[in-house]
Amino acid sequence: MENTFDIKEELKKLPDAPGVYIMHDKDDVIIYIGKAKSLTKRVHQYFQAS
């Protein structure tokens, strides 16, 4: 069984609470660290069509 990353499922797991998030590139190198009043709202913004 192959593990696949499903962004929609991962976004559902985020709490609607303040916190810090870390973005990694394909090589697992940290490319961004951010903070938000609502992790759900902030991280969803990254994955919306502009």
N, C-alpha and C positions, 0 to 999 in steps of 0.2 A: 504494500500500500504506500503510495507516494504522498508526502506532506505537501500541500499547496497553501499558499498564502491568499486568503480572501479578505481584501480590504474592507468590504461591507460588513463582514462578520467581526473583524477586529474593531471597527469603529463603534459597533454596538456595545462593546465591552468597556468603553471609556466612561468614567464617572462624570457627572455634572458637578464638578467640584474644582477648587483651585489646585494647581499642581505644576509640575515641571515636565517637559517632554523633550526627548532626544531623538534627532533624526540621524540615520546612518545611511551611507551610500552602499552600493552593491558589494563592496569589500568590507563592510562593517566598520568603516571609519566614521567617526562622529563628524557630521557636517553642520549641525545646528543644534543649539540648546535654547529652548524658550520656556517662558512661563505664561500662565493664563489664569484668569479668574474662573473660567469654565473650560476644562480640558475638552469636553465634548464639542462645544461650539468652535473652539480655536482649531482643533485638529481637523474637524470637518471642513473648515474653510480651505485647507490645503488641497482637498480632494474634490472641490466643486469646479464645474466648468466656468471659465471666466467669460 
